[in-house]
């Protein structure tokens, strides 16, 4: 889910608010790097110095290497692997295999300065799962630093009106990270106070938000995208972690000991309450949910991907990825 631009150390060229393919980048800055020749090995090391070395190539259930998260720091990689593994373990029998073409599951730009990977698993017809989408993206920046984004989004279908799940981590330097963590609602909370109580008050989600926001290095983040701000819940965790004094070690400590704990708690709540809970949805409401969900997914492509993917990966790669994702979104 791509959500952030103003937190990055350069001005955005466009407002990004997609929840797909993890493209919350200021694409103009990355495209500057893309237009240059491939940097030397020493530049590559410097650009990714805030990340630990990637694990060895995996095989078996992860042939495309998505779960490697090769450019993420160790705490972020460990968290994302655990989140994706938990979702697949709990929902395994309800999920279809990843059927994206290999060149959409993993792709890069011609100069090798931007890399991305996608994992998409749709739900079987009898499941409340629409699809789960995991993604990571890496982009070298003109400053010599690197932009690393990892995300996991879980979408439900119209058989239930329960919230979706979203987590995204965007790291643009060794001491700065933006975190978005939420159960985005799929009903109007003013018109449906019972929905607010069931999914946000009774589950005490706001306590988790307070836990993160009470960390000294954490500041609230306000997205410049009005569209994004109207799609998240009142308990959404939208923060920026700045650990200038403590450096990379402190940032990784916060991710490992605080962010990871809260993210796993929220995923557990989503699995127990949204997925496993019983919701009676009348046919008229299902039509409304289907229309709302489709509009949301269409907006994702319209606002973000159509402009950002070509700049970052080139038109040919962008067309290939967009075609595959449009097929998924329209299904």
SVG drawing of the C-alpha trace seen along z (x, -y; Angstrom):
<svg xmlns="http://www.w3.org/2000/svg" viewBox="-31 -20 64 47">
<polyline fill="none" stroke="black" stroke-width="0.4" points="0.0,0.0 1.6,-3.1 0.9,-6.1 3.7,-8.4 5.7,-11.2 6.1,-14.2 8.1,-12.3 10.9,-11.7 14.0,-13.9 13.0,-15.4 9.9,-17.1 7.3,-14.8 6.4,-15.1 2.9,-13.8 0.6,-12.9 0.7,-9.2 -2.0,-7.3 -2.2,-3.9 -2.5,-0.7 -0.9,1.5 2.7,2.3 4.2,0.2 4.9,-2.8 4.8,-5.7 7.8,-7.3 8.6,-10.7 9.0,-9.2 10.7,-12.2 13.7,-11.8 13.9,-8.1 13.6,-8.7 16.6,-10.9 18.6,-7.9 16.9,-5.7 18.0,-8.0 21.6,-7.7 23.9,-4.9 24.1,-2.0 26.1,-3.0 29.4,-1.4 29.4,1.4 30.7,-1.0 27.7,-3.3 25.4,-0.3 26.9,0.5 26.6,-3.0 23.0,-3.3 21.8,-0.3 24.1,-0.7 21.2,-1.0 20.0,2.5 21.6,5.8 22.7,8.3 20.0,10.3 19.4,13.9 20.3,16.8 17.9,17.6 14.8,19.5 13.1,22.3 9.9,24.3 6.9,22.1 8.7,18.9 10.4,19.6 10.3,15.9 12.1,14.8 9.4,12.4 9.9,13.3 13.5,12.4 12.8,8.7 16.4,8.3 16.8,4.6 15.0,4.2 16.7,3.9 16.7,7.1 13.9,6.0 11.7,5.0 12.4,8.1 11.7,10.3 8.4,8.5 7.2,8.8 8.1,12.4 6.2,13.2 3.2,11.2 3.0,12.8 3.7,16.3 0.9,15.8 -1.6,14.7 -0.8,17.7 -0.8,20.1 -4.2,18.9 -5.8,18.5 -3.9,21.1 -6.9,23.3 -8.8,20.2 -6.1,18.8 -5.3,19.6 -1.6,19.7 0.2,16.6 -0.6,16.7 1.1,13.4 3.5,13.9 7.1,14.2 8.0,10.8 5.3,9.2 6.1,11.1 9.6,9.5 10.8,6.7 13.3,3.9 14.2,0.9 16.7,1.1 19.5,-0.5 19.0,1.7 18.5,-1.2 14.9,-0.2 13.6,3.2 10.2,4.5 8.3,7.7 4.7,8.6 2.8,11.4 -0.9,11.7 -3.1,14.6 -6.8,14.4 -9.4,16.1 -11.4,19.1 -15.0,18.4 -16.4,19.6 -13.9,17.4 -14.5,13.9 -11.0,13.0 -10.8,11.0 -7.0,11.1 -3.9,10.4 -1.2,8.4 2.4,8.1 5.0,5.9 8.4,4.4 10.2,1.8 13.8,0.4 15.0,-2.7 18.4,-4.3 18.2,-8.1 20.4,-10.9 21.7,-11.5 23.4,-8.1 20.8,-6.8 18.0,-4.4 14.3,-4.2 12.9,-0.9 9.2,-0.2 7.5,3.0 3.8,3.5 1.0,6.0 -2.6,5.4 -5.5,7.8 -8.8,7.2 -12.1,8.8 -14.9,9.3 -18.6,8.3 -19.6,11.4 -18.6,9.4 -18.4,5.7 -15.5,6.1 -12.5,3.9 -9.4,4.7 -5.8,4.8 -2.9,2.6 0.7,2.3 3.4,0.3 6.9,-0.7 8.8,-3.3 12.5,-3.9 14.3,-6.7 17.4,-7.0 19.2,-5.1 17.4,-7.2 13.9,-7.8 11.0,-5.5 7.3,-6.1 4.8,-3.6 1.2,-3.1 -0.8,-0.5 -4.6,-0.3 -7.8,1.7 -9.4,-0.6 -13.2,-0.6 -15.6,0.3 -18.7,-1.4 -19.5,-4.9 -18.7,-5.1 -21.1,-7.9 -24.0,-6.1 -23.0,-2.8 -21.9,-3.3 -22.2,0.4 -19.5,1.0 -17.3,-1.5 -17.9,0.3 -17.3,3.8 -14.1,3.3 -12.5,0.3 -13.8,-0.2 -14.3,3.3 -10.9,4.4 -9.2,1.4 -7.3,0.5 -6.7,-3.0 -4.5,-1.7 -2.1,-0.3 -2.0,-3.7 -1.2,-5.3 1.5,-2.8 3.3,-3.7 2.7,-7.5 4.1,-7.6 7.6,-6.5 9.8,-9.6 11.2,-9.3 7.7,-9.1 5.9,-12.0 2.5,-12.0 2.5,-12.0 -0.1,-13.8 -0.4,-12.7 -0.8,-15.4 -3.4,-13.2 -7.0,-14.1 -8.2,-10.9 -6.0,-8.8 -6.9,-10.6 -10.6,-9.8 -10.1,-6.1 -8.3,-5.2 -9.9,-4.6 -9.9,-6.9 -7.4,-4.5 -5.0,-4.4 -1.3,-4.6 0.2,-7.2 3.6,-8.1 7.2,-9.0 10.1,-7.6 13.1,-9.8 16.1,-8.5 18.9,-11.0 20.4,-10.8 20.3,-7.0 21.1,-6.3 20.2,-3.2 20.5,-1.0 17.8,-2.9 15.5,-2.8 15.9,0.9 15.2,1.3 11.9,-0.5 10.9,1.6 11.9,4.8 10.5,4.2 7.5,1.8 6.3,1.7 6.6,5.5 4.6,6.2 1.8,3.8 1.7,4.9 1.3,8.6 -1.4,7.7 -3.4,5.8 -3.0,8.6 -4.3,11.1 -7.3,8.9 -8.0,8.6 -7.8,12.4 -10.0,13.1 -12.6,10.4 -12.8,9.4 -12.1,12.8 -13.4,15.2 -16.3,13.1 -19.8,13.7 -21.4,10.8 -24.8,10.8 -24.7,8.8 -28.0,8.3 -27.9,8.4 -28.5,4.7 -25.6,4.0 -23.4,6.5 -24.0,4.5 -23.0,1.3 -19.9,3.0 -18.9,4.4 -19.3,1.0 -17.3,-0.8 -14.5,1.8 -14.3,1.5 -14.2,-2.3 -11.4,-2.1 -9.3,0.2 -9.9,-1.8 -8.8,-4.9 -5.6,-3.2 -4.6,-2.7 -5.9,-6.1 -4.2,-8.2 -0.9,-6.4 0.2,-3.6 -0.6,-5.0 1.9,-7.9 4.5,-6.5 5.2,-3.1 6.3,-4.4 8.7,-7.0 10.2,-4.4 10.4,-1.3 9.9,-2.5 6.8,-2.3 7.2,1.3 7.5,2.7 4.8,0.4 2.4,1.6 3.1,5.2 2.5,4.8 -0.5,2.5 -2.2,4.9 -1.8,7.8 -3.0,5.7 -6.0,4.3 -7.1,7.9 -6.8,8.6 -8.7,5.5 -11.5,6.0 -12.1,9.6"/>
</svg>
